[in-house]
Amino acid sequence: MRSWVRRRLRSFGYAFRGLAVGWAGPNFRIQLVAAATVLFLAGVYSLTRAEFGLLLVAITIVLSAELANTAVERVCDLIAELHGIGFDARIRDIKDMAAAAVLVAAIGAAAIGVTVLVRA
């Protein structure tokens, strides 16, 4: 049982380390500032718990997508470096699709934010 607990604690440590690595990316920090701004506005407008929950879900999706995008980009860069690949259209496409996933999440989050905050 103790080894199970130790493994779980270690896995949380790895996840927090991943957050720290993500924090190093400028896009993640920009998105955190945007999230803080939205949460500040949510407090100013005294949103309902349901509206606040929608904003939290949207923020979480965008930040998660950004972390996944960063991971995909790093894997692509590693593969290109290890195999001595210069420009490769497939790697470009993979990285662009991962970035597009963040864009789609951000547009959806912005739509939720406008819908919730504009009526307030």
ChimeraX attribute file (.defattr): number of C-alpha atoms within 10 A of each C-alpha:
attribute: neighborCount
match mode: 1-to-1
recipient: residues
	/A:1	5
	/A:2	7
	/A:3	8
	/A:4	9
	/A:5	10
	/A:6	11
	/A:7	11
	/A:8	12
	/A:9	12
	/A:10	12
	/A:11	12
	/A:12	12
	/A:13	12
	/A:14	12
	/A:15	12
	/A:16	12
	/A:17	12
	/A:18	13
	/A:19	14
	/A:20	11
	/A:21	14
	/A:22	21
	/A:23	15
	/A:24	10
	/A:25	13
	/A:26	10
	/A:27	15
	/A:28	21
	/A:29	14
	/A:30	12
	/A:31	16
	/A:32	16
	/A:33	12
	/A:34	13
	/A:35	20
	/A:36	13
	/A:37	12
	/A:38	20
	/A:39	17
	/A:40	12
	/A:41	15
	/A:42	19
	/A:43	12
	/A:44	11
	/A:45	14
	/A:46	13
	/A:47	15
	/A:48	13
	/A:49	9
	/A:50	10
	/A:51	17
	/A:52	19
	/A:53	12
	/A:54	16
	/A:55	22
	/A:56	15
	/A:57	13
	/A:58	22
	/A:59	26
	/A:60	15
	/A:61	17
	/A:62	25
	/A:63	21
	/A:64	17
	/A:65	22
	/A:66	24
	/A:67	21
	/A:68	17
	/A:69	22
	/A:70	20
	/A:71	17
	/A:72	18
	/A:73	19
	/A:74	13
	/A:75	14
	/A:76	17
	/A:77	14
	/A:78	13
	/A:79	13
	/A:80	15
	/A:81	11
	/A:82	9
	/A:83	8
	/A:84	9
	/A:85	12
	/A:86	9
	/A:87	9
	/A:88	9
	/A:89	9
	/A:90	10
	/A:91	19
	/A:92	12
	/A:93	11
	/A:94	15
	/A:95	21
	/A:96	14
	/A:97	14
	/A:98	18
	/A:99	19
	/A:100	14
	/A:101	17
	/A:102	21
	/A:103	15
	/A:104	13
	/A:105	21
	/A:106	20
	/A:107	14
	/A:108	16
	/A:109	22
	/A:110	17
	/A:111	13
	/A:112	18
	/A:113	21
	/A:114	13
	/A:115	12
	/A:116	19
	/A:117	19
	/A:118	9
	/A:119	7
	/A:120	13
